[in-house]
Amino acid sequence: MKNKIICLVIFTNMASLLWSQKKTVWIPTLEIPFSLSGTFGEPRSSHFHLGIDIKTQGKEGWKVKSVAAGHLSRVRVSVGGYGKTVYIDHPDQTTSVYAHLKKFSPKIEAYIKSKQYEKESYTLQKFPKKGEFNISAGEVIGYSGNTGNSSGPHLHFEIRDTKSQKPLNPLIFGLPIKDSQRPQIQKLFLYYPDKNSSLVHSEPVSLQKVNDSTYHTSIIKSSGKMGLGLQMFDRQDLSYSKNGIYKAQLDINGKNIVLFEFDKLDYSDSKKLFINVDYIKYKEEKNTIQKLFFQNHEPLTFMKSMKANGLFNIELGKSYQVSLVIKDFSGNSSYLVIYIEGEKKEIPNINLDGKLIEPQLDYSLTMNDKKVFFGKNTFFENAILQVYETKSTISIGPNLFPFNNPYEISFKVNEKDTLKLRQTFIAKKTKKKLSFLPTTFDKGHWKTKVKDMGDFTMARDSIDPKISPTNFKANQWLSKLKYLKIKISDDFSGIKSYRGSINGEWVLFEYEPKRELLTYDFSDKIFELAKHELKLEVVDYVGNKAVYETTFFRKYNLN
C-alpha cells in the first residue's frame, strides 16, 4: 500500500510538469505554415513577451483551432490589450491562450453576445464553469484577427501553467516551426558599474565575424568589475522578423558565470524589464541591449545561473577568455570569443546634480502651484533627479532611471468655471504635440500618475467627438446591408465610451480603435417595423459628448 501511495504522489507531480517533459502532442492551431513575428521572452517596449506571435500572411479570418482537448475556462473582449481572447484549460494542467481574434466560433460567439446584450457592454470577461463548454482537439474556437493592441493581423498564442498561470514557452510543445538559421549578434557593450550611483558606464566594442557562426573581438585591455550586454536577434526560416533568442551562456576561462533560458516566465518579470534591458539606450536610441548581469536584485525567472550578479573582475596582469554562446529553440548557435588583458584603465565617474530619491522612502516636492510625489519603490535603485517649474510647466528628469512604479504629478486648480474644470487635464509636452494623460480632480488639484520623465503642463479639450456614417445615409433603405459602419474620432483626449440604440433598444457596436470604426451586425436583432431610429452617443475622456441621430429603413425576414 505504501508503494502505491508513493507512486500516486509521483504521478500527480509529473502530471503538473508535463510541459517540461515535452509529452503533450498538439494539433497546430492554424492550417497555414507557421511563421513567427515574436518569440517567447523577447523584450518589448514595456514587458517581456509572454507568448509567441504567429503570422497570418497579413490577413484576418483564418480558422484558429484548439491545440488539444479541454474546456473553455475564460473568454475576454477588450478594446485594448489582447482584444478578443479565448482561454482553454487542458487535462495536462496547461492553459492555451488565443488572442487578437477577429471573432469567436459560432457557439462561443452566441454565448458572448448574449452576455454583452445582457450587460449592455462591448467589453466583457466571462469564466464558464468546467463542463459548460467542452472543446475537442482541433476544434475551431475562433478566427484570427487584429483586435486589441495589435500592430497587424496575427495570432498571439500562449501556454500557461493552469495552477500558477505562469507563462511557458509554447515551443516546448513541439509546434511545427522550421528554423535552420543561427541567431545574430549585432552589437557588444562592456558595462562598468559606477561607484557613485546605480548607473553603469557603457562602452561599445567592435565585432569581427569570423564565419557564419563565430564572432570575436580585438584584445580588450581593461580592469575592474565589468559585465556584458548584447544587441541580438533570431530569425526562423519562413520569417524576416527579428525575434528574440532562447538561450545565452557566458563562461570566463571555462567557468560558467551566466545562463539565461527562456522556458518559462513570471508576470512580475515583465515589470522588471529594464533590470535586463539597458534603459538609457532604449530611451535615447531605441536600441534593445540585453544585459547579461544585474545589480542588487533578485534574479528574474529566466536567469538560471548568475554568479556574482553576472559581473566579473579583471585583475591586473592576468588574461581572460570570455566565451559566449547564444541559441534559438531549435539549437542553432552563434559564438562570441573575447580576450581580455588586465591592464589599468580609468573609468569615468558619472556625476549628476539633483535630488536624491531613495526607493525605500517617500518624497513630496512642492512648488508654487505644482507638486510631485515619489512614493516608496518608484524606482528600483537610487535616482538623482532635477525637478523645476515655469509658470505653466513642470519639468522632471533626466530620464536615466527605470521605474518600478508610477509617481504622481499634481497642479493646483485656479479655474472656477465648471465646464472648463471638466475639460482640463494634465498633458505631456513633446516637440510635436501635447499628449493627454488620464487626470483626476481631487481636493482642489488635478492629478495624474506617470512612469516617464519630461515636461508636463495643463491643457484643455473643448471639442466634441466626431461621428460619421461610412456605409449609409439618412433615410436610406438598408435591407441588403449586413452591417452598419460608423467612424468615431476625437482630436485630443480620446474616446472613453459610446452607446448605440435602435428604436430605443441598446445594440452592440463593436469598436476597433485602430480604424476608428464602430460596426453593428444586423443579424443581432430582429425588428418588426421597417422604419428604424438610430441613436449613437460618444463621450471623450473629459466628458465632451456628441450625439448622432438618424432614420433608416430595413425589412427583416421574419420567417
Residue pairs with C-beta under 8 A, 6 or more apart in sequence:
14 21
15 92
15 93
16 93
16 161
16 163
18 24
18 92
18 93
18 94
19 92
19 94
19 159
19 161
19 168
19 172
19 173
20 172
20 263
22 172
22 173
22 174
23 92
24 68
24 90
24 92
24 94
24 173
24 174
25 68
25 174
26 67
26 68
26 173
26 174
26 175
27 65
27 66
27 67
27 68
27 137
27 138
28 34
28 65
28 67
28 175
28 176
29 54
29 64
29 65
29 66
29 67
29 96
29 98
29 155
29 157
30 54
30 56
30 62
30 63
30 64
30 65
30 144
30 155
31 62
31 63
31 65
32 56
32 57
32 62
33 176
33 178
33 238
34 54
34 175
34 176
34 177
34 178
34 238
35 54
35 55
35 236
35 238
35 239
36 52
36 53
36 54
36 55
36 177
36 236
36 239
36 241
36 243
37 53
37 54
37 55
37 154
37 239
37 241
37 243
38 49
38 51
38 52
38 53
38 154
38 156
38 241
38 243
38 244
39 49
39 52
39 171
39 234
39 243
39 244
39 245
39 246
39 262
39 329
40 49
40 50
40 51
40 52
40 167
40 169
40 170
40 171
40 244
40 246
40 262
40 265
41 48
41 49
41 169
41 244
41 246
41 262
41 265
41 302
42 48
42 49
42 243
42 244
42 245
43 49
43 244
43 273
43 276
43 277
43 288
43 290
44 273
46 270
46 273
47 270
47 271
47 273
48 265
48 269
48 270
48 273
49 244
50 158
50 167
50 265
50 267
50 270
51 97
51 99
51 156
51 157
51 158
51 159
51 167
51 170
52 156
52 157
52 158
52 170
52 171
52 175
53 154
53 155
53 156
53 157
54 154
54 155
54 156
54 157
55 154
55 239
55 241
56 62
56 144
56 153
56 154
56 155
58 152
58 153
59 144
59 153
60 102
60 143
60 144
60 145
60 146
60 153
61 102
61 143
61 144
61 145
62 143
62 144
62 155
63 140
63 143
63 144
64 86
64 98
64 101
64 140
64 141
64 142
64 143
64 144
64 155
65 138
65 139
65 140
65 141
66 88
66 96
66 135
66 136
66 137
66 138
66 139
66 141
67 96
67 137
67 173
68 88
68 90
68 92
68 96
68 137
69 90
69 91
69 134
69 135
69 136
69 137
70 88
70 89
70 90
70 91
70 96
70 134
70 135
71 88
71 89
71 128
71 130
71 131
71 132
71 133
71 134
71 135
72 86
72 87
72 88
72 108
72 128
72 132
72 133
72 134
72 135
72 141
73 87
73 88
73 89
73 95
73 127
73 128
73 130
74 85
74 86
74 87
74 125
74 126
74 127
74 128
75 85
75 86
75 87
75 104
75 108
75 111
75 112
75 124
75 125
75 126
75 128
76 82
76 84
76 85
76 87
76 124
76 125
76 126
77 83
77 84
77 85
77 112
77 116
77 122
77 123
77 124
77 125
78 85
78 123
78 125
78 148
79 122
79 123
79 148
79 511
79 513
80 148
80 149
80 513
81 148
81 149
82 97
82 99
82 100
82 148
82 149
82 156
83 99
83 100
83 101
83 145
83 146
83 147
83 148
83 149
83 150
84 99
84 100
84 101
84 102
84 103
84 104
84 142
84 145
84 147
84 148
85 97
85 98
85 99
85 100
85 101
85 148
86 97
86 98
86 101
86 104
86 108
86 141
86 142
87 95
87 96
87 97
88 95
88 96
88 98
88 135
88 141
89 95
89 130
89 162
90 96
90 162
93 161
93 162
93 163
94 159
94 160
94 161
94 162
94 168
95 159
95 160
95 161
95 162
95 165
96 157
96 158
96 159
97 156
97 157
97 158
97 159
97 160
98 141
98 142
98 155
98 156
98 157
99 148
99 155
99 156
99 157
99 158
100 144
100 145
100 146
100 147
100 148
100 150
100 153
100 154
100 155
100 156
101 142
101 143
101 144
101 145
101 147
101 155
102 142
102 143
102 144
102 145
102 146
102 147
103 109
103 142
103 143
103 145
104 112
104 141
104 142
104 143
105 139
105 140
105 141
105 142
105 143
107 133
108 133
108 141
108 142
111 126
111 128
111 133
112 124
112 126
113 508
113 524
115 124
115 126
116 122
116 124
116 508
117 506
117 508
117 524
120 499
120 506
122 508
122 509
122 510
122 511
135 141
144 153
144 154
144 155
145 153
146 152
146 153
146 154
146 514
147 512
150 156
150 514
157 170
158 167
158 170
159 167
159 168
159 169
159 170
159 172
159 173
160 166
160 167
160 168
161 168
161 264
165 267
166 264
166 265
166 266
166 267
166 301
167 264
167 265
167 267
168 263
168 264
169 246
169 262
169 263
169 264
169 329
171 177
171 246
171 329
172 263
177 236
177 329
177 330
178 236
178 237
178 238
179 236
179 237
179 328
179 329
179 330
179 332
180 237
180 330
180 332
181 234
181 235
181 236
181 237
181 328
181 332
182 212
182 213
182 328
182 332
182 333
182 334
183 232
183 233
183 234
183 245
183 326
183 327
183 328
183 332
183 333
183 334
184 232
184 233
184 234
184 235
184 334
185 207
185 215
185 230
185 231
185 232
185 326
185 334
185 336
186 230
186 231
186 232
186 233
187 204
187 207
187 230
187 231
187 287
187 289
188 204
188 205
188 207
188 217
188 228
188 229
188 230
188 336
188 338
189 202
189 203
189 204
189 205
189 228
189 229
189 230
189 278
189 289
190 202
190 203
190 205
190 220
190 222
190 226
190 227
190 228
190 229
191 200
191 201
191 202
191 203
191 226
191 227
191 228
191 229
191 291
191 293
192 200
192 201
192 202
192 203
192 224
192 225
192 226
192 347
193 200
193 201
193 225
193 227
193 295
193 311
194 200
194 201
194 349
194 350
195 349
196 349
196 350
196 351
197 350
197 352
197 382
197 384
198 295
198 296
198 380
198 381
198 382
198 383
198 401
199 280
199 350
199 400
199 401
200 227
200 295
201 347
201 348
201 350
202 229
202 278
202 280
202 281
205 217
205 220
205 338
206 217
206 218
207 215
207 216
207 217
207 336
208 215
208 216
208 217
208 218
209 215
210 216
213 333
213 334
213 335
214 334
214 335
214 336
214 337
215 334
215 335
215 336
215 337
216 336
216 337
216 338
216 339
217 336
217 337
217 338
217 339
219 339
219 340
219 341
220 338
220 339
220 340
220 341
221 340
221 341
221 342
221 343
221 345
222 314
222 340
222 341
222 342
222 343
222 345
223 314
223 315
223 316
223 342
223 343
223 344
223 345
224 313
224 314
224 345
224 347
225 311
225 312
225 313
225 314
226 311
226 312
226 314
227 291
227 292
227 293
227 309
227 310
227 311
227 312
228 250
228 291
228 292
228 293
228 322
228 324
229 278
229 289
229 290
229 291
229 292
230 248
230 289
230 290
230 292
230 324
230 326
231 287
231 288
231 289
231 290
232 245
232 290
232 326
233 242
233 243
233 244
233 245
234 242
234 243
234 244
234 245
234 246
234 328
234 332
235 241
235 242
235 243
236 243
236 328
244 262
245 262
245 326
245 327
245 328
246 261
246 262
246 327
246 328
246 329
247 259
247 260
247 261
247 262
247 325
247 326
247 327
247 328
248 258
248 259
248 260
248 290
248 292
248 324
248 325
248 326
248 327
249 256
249 258
249 259
249 260
249 324
249 325
249 326
250 256
250 257
250 258
250 259
250 292
250 310
250 322
250 323
250 324
251 257
251 322
251 323
251 324
252 312
252 320
252 321
252 322
252 323
253 320
253 321
254 321
254 323
256 305
256 307
257 305
257 306
257 307
257 308
257 310
257 312
258 292
258 293
258 303
258 305
258 306
258 307
258 310
259 303
259 304
259 305
259 306
260 292
260 302
260 303
260 304
261 302
261 304
262 302
263 302
264 301
264 302
265 301
265 302
266 300
266 301
269 300
269 301
269 302
271 404
272 297
272 300
272 380
272 404
273 402
274 282
274 380
274 402
274 403
275 294
275 297
275 300
275 380
275 402
276 290
276 291
276 294
276 300
277 288
277 289
277 290
277 291
278 287
278 288
278 289
278 290
278 291
279 400
279 401
279 402
280 399
280 400
281 287
281 289
282 288
282 289
283 399
291 310
292 310
292 324
293 306
293 309
293 310
293 311
294 300
294 303
294 306
294 309
294 310
295 309
295 311
295 381
296 309
296 381
297 380
299 306
312 320
312 322
314 320
314 340
314 342
315 342
316 342
316 343
316 344
317 342
318 342
319 339
319 340
319 341
319 342
320 339
320 340
320 341
320 342
321 337
321 338
321 339
321 340
322 336
322 337
322 338
322 339
322 340
323 335
323 336
323 337
323 338
324 335
324 336
324 337
324 338
325 333
325 334
325 335
325 336
326 333
326 334
326 336
327 333
352 384
352 398
352 400
353 384
353 386
354 384
354 385
354 386
354 387
355 363
355 365
355 384
355 385
355 386
355 387
356 382
356 383
356 384
357 363
357 374
357 378
357 379
357 382
357 383
357 384
357 385
358 382
359 376
359 377
359 378
359 379
359 380
359 381
359 382
359 383
359 404
360 376
360 377
361 376
362 373
362 374
362 375
362 376
363 373
363 374
364 371
364 372
364 373
364 374
365 371
365 372
365 373
365 374
365 387
367 387
367 389
367 394
368 389
369 411
369 412
369 414
370 389
370 394
370 409
370 410
370 411
370 412
371 408
371 409
371 410
371 445
372 387
372 394
372 396
372 407
372 408
372 409
372 410
373 407
373 408
373 410
374 407
375 405
375 407
375 408
377 404
377 405
378 403
378 404
378 405
378 406
378 407
379 401
379 402
379 403
379 404
380 401
380 402
380 403
380 404
381 401
383 400
383 401
384 401
385 396
385 397
385 398
385 401
385 453
386 395
386 396
386 397
386 398
387 394
387 395
387 396
388 394
388 395
389 395
392 457
392 458
393 429
393 455
393 456
393 457
394 409
394 411
394 455
394 456
394 457
395 454
395 455
395 456
396 409
396 453
396 454
396 456
397 453
397 454
398 453
399 452
399 453
399 454
403 451
403 452
405 451
406 449
406 450
406 451
407 449
407 450
407 451
408 447
408 448
408 449
409 426
409 447
409 448
409 449
409 450
409 456
410 445
410 446
410 447
410 448
411 426
411 445
411 446
411 458
412 444
412 445
413 421
413 441
413 444
413 445
413 446
415 421
415 424
420 460
421 441
422 542
422 543
423 460
423 461
423 462
423 542
423 543
423 544
424 439
424 446
424 458
424 459
424 460
424 542
425 436
425 437
425 438
425 439
425 446
425 448
425 458
425 459
425 460
425 461
425 493
425 541
425 542
426 437
426 439
426 446
426 447
426 448
426 456
426 457
426 458
426 459
427 434
427 435
427 436
427 437
427 456
427 457
427 458
427 459
428 434
428 435
428 437
428 450
428 452
428 454
428 455
428 456
429 454
429 455
429 456
429 457
430 454
434 457
434 459
434 492
436 459
436 461
436 492
436 493
436 494
436 541
437 448
437 450
437 456
438 448
438 449
438 541
439 446
439 447
439 448
440 446
440 447
440 448
441 447
446 458
448 456
450 456
459 492
461 490
461 491
461 492
461 493
461 540
461 541
461 542
461 544
462 544
463 490
463 491
463 492
463 544
464 540
464 544
464 545
464 546
465 488
465 489
465 490
465 495
465 538
465 539
465 540
465 544
465 545
465 546
466 487
466 488
466 489
466 490
466 491
466 546
467 486
467 487
467 488
467 536
467 538
467 546
467 547
467 548
468 486
468 487
468 488
469 484
469 485
469 486
469 487
469 548
469 550
470 485
470 486
470 487
470 517
471 481
471 483
471 484
471 485
472 478
472 481
472 484
472 485
472 552
474 550
474 551
474 552
475 550
475 551
475 552
475 553
476 552
476 553
477 552
477 553
477 554
478 484
478 522
478 552
478 553
478 554
479 553
479 554
479 555
481 522
481 554
482 521
482 522
482 523
483 519
483 520
483 521
483 522
484 509
484 519
484 520
484 522
484 534
485 517
485 518
485 519
485 520
486 509
486 517
486 518
486 519
486 520
486 536
486 548
487 516
487 517
487 518
488 495
488 498
488 516
488 517
488 518
488 536
488 538
489 495
489 516
490 538
490 540
490 544
492 540
493 540
493 541
493 542
493 544
494 540
494 541
495 511
495 513
495 538
495 539
495 540
495 541
496 539
496 540
496 541
497 538
497 539
498 509
498 511
498 518
498 536
498 537
498 538
498 539
499 506
499 536
499 537
500 506
500 507
500 508
500 509
500 518
500 520
500 534
500 535
500 536
500 537
501 507
501 534
501 535
501 536
502 525
502 527
502 532
502 533
502 534
502 535
503 527
503 529
503 532
503 533
504 533
505 525
507 520
507 524
507 525
508 520
508 521
508 524
509 518
509 519
509 520
509 536
510 518
510 519
510 520
510 521
511 517
511 518
512 518
512 519
518 536
522 554
526 556
526 558
527 554
527 556
528 556
528 558
530 553
530 554
530 555
531 551
531 553
532 551
532 552
532 553
532 554
533 549
533 550
533 551
534 548
534 549
534 550
534 551
534 552
535 547
535 548
535 549
536 547
536 548
536 549
537 545
537 546
537 547
537 548
538 545
538 546
538 547
538 548
539 545
